Amino acid sequence: MPNPQLKDEELYEKLREAGNSKEKAARISNAAAKEGRSAVGERGGEAEDYEDRTVEQLRDRARELGLHGYSDLRKDELIKKLRNH
């Protein structure tokens, strides 16, 4: 069943499969539908991959996002939680 909040569901699914959070995938896919994929792709961010960050950095990011229950998680669990919030 199509989601009316997603303007480019194909791109959304590709972004989710690549490990992006639901929020980020929706934001990018909707912007791409509005402005065109090439325009959105040129903006790209400078953030490093979660795998390259320390556990402390991942916990800081979880705190920034307002997530709960992350303090006892291992690195791989933290990454999963960040990507699926």
C-alpha positions as CSV (number, residue, x, y, z in Angstrom):
1,M,0.0,0.0,0.0
2,P,1.5,3.3,-1.0
3,N,2.5,5.8,1.7
4,P,1.1,9.2,0.7
5,Q,3.8,11.0,2.8
6,L,6.5,9.6,0.6
7,K,6.9,11.3,-2.8
8,D,9.5,8.9,-4.2
9,E,9.0,5.5,-2.6
10,E,11.6,3.8,-4.9
11,L,14.3,6.1,-3.7
12,Y,13.1,5.8,-0.1
13,E,13.4,2.0,-0.2
14,K,16.9,2.2,-1.7
15,L,18.0,4.6,1.0
16,R,16.6,2.3,3.7
17,E,18.4,-0.7,2.2
18,A,21.6,1.4,2.3
19,G,21.2,1.8,6.0
20,N,19.7,5.3,6.3
21,S,17.2,6.0,9.1
22,K,13.5,6.2,8.2
23,E,13.5,10.0,8.8
24,K,16.6,10.6,6.7
25,A,15.3,8.4,3.8
26,A,11.9,10.2,3.8
27,R,13.5,13.6,3.9
28,I,15.9,12.8,1.0
29,S,13.3,11.1,-1.1
30,N,10.8,13.8,-0.7
31,A,13.3,16.5,-1.5
32,A,14.4,14.5,-4.6
33,A,10.8,14.3,-5.8
34,K,10.4,18.1,-5.4
35,E,13.8,19.4,-6.6
36,G,15.1,16.5,-8.8
37,R,17.5,13.8,-7.7
38,S,20.6,15.5,-9.2
39,A,19.9,18.7,-7.2
40,V,19.6,16.8,-3.9
41,G,22.6,14.7,-4.6
42,E,24.8,17.7,-5.0
43,R,24.1,18.9,-1.5
44,G,25.5,15.8,0.2
45,G,26.6,15.9,3.8
46,E,30.1,15.6,5.3
47,A,29.2,13.2,8.2
48,E,31.3,10.2,8.6
49,D,29.9,6.7,8.6
50,Y,28.6,5.3,11.9
51,E,31.1,2.5,11.6
52,D,33.9,4.9,11.7
53,R,32.7,6.6,14.9
54,T,33.5,5.6,18.5
55,V,30.9,4.3,20.9
56,E,31.1,7.6,22.7
57,Q,30.4,9.5,19.5
58,L,27.5,7.2,18.7
59,R,26.0,7.7,22.2
60,D,26.3,11.5,21.8
61,R,24.4,11.2,18.5
62,A,21.7,9.1,20.1
63,R,21.4,11.8,22.8
64,E,21.1,14.5,20.1
65,L,18.3,12.6,18.5
66,G,16.5,12.2,21.8
67,L,16.7,8.4,21.8
68,H,16.5,6.4,25.0
69,G,17.9,3.1,26.2
70,Y,21.2,3.3,24.4
71,S,23.7,3.6,27.3
72,D,24.3,-0.2,27.7
73,L,24.3,-1.0,24.0
74,R,27.3,-2.4,22.1
75,K,28.5,-0.5,19.0
76,D,26.7,-2.6,16.5
77,E,23.5,-2.3,18.5
78,L,23.9,1.5,18.8
79,I,24.3,1.8,15.0
80,K,21.2,-0.3,14.4
81,K,19.2,1.9,16.9
82,L,20.4,5.1,15.2
83,R,19.5,3.9,11.7
84,N,16.1,2.6,12.7
85,H,14.8,5.4,14.9
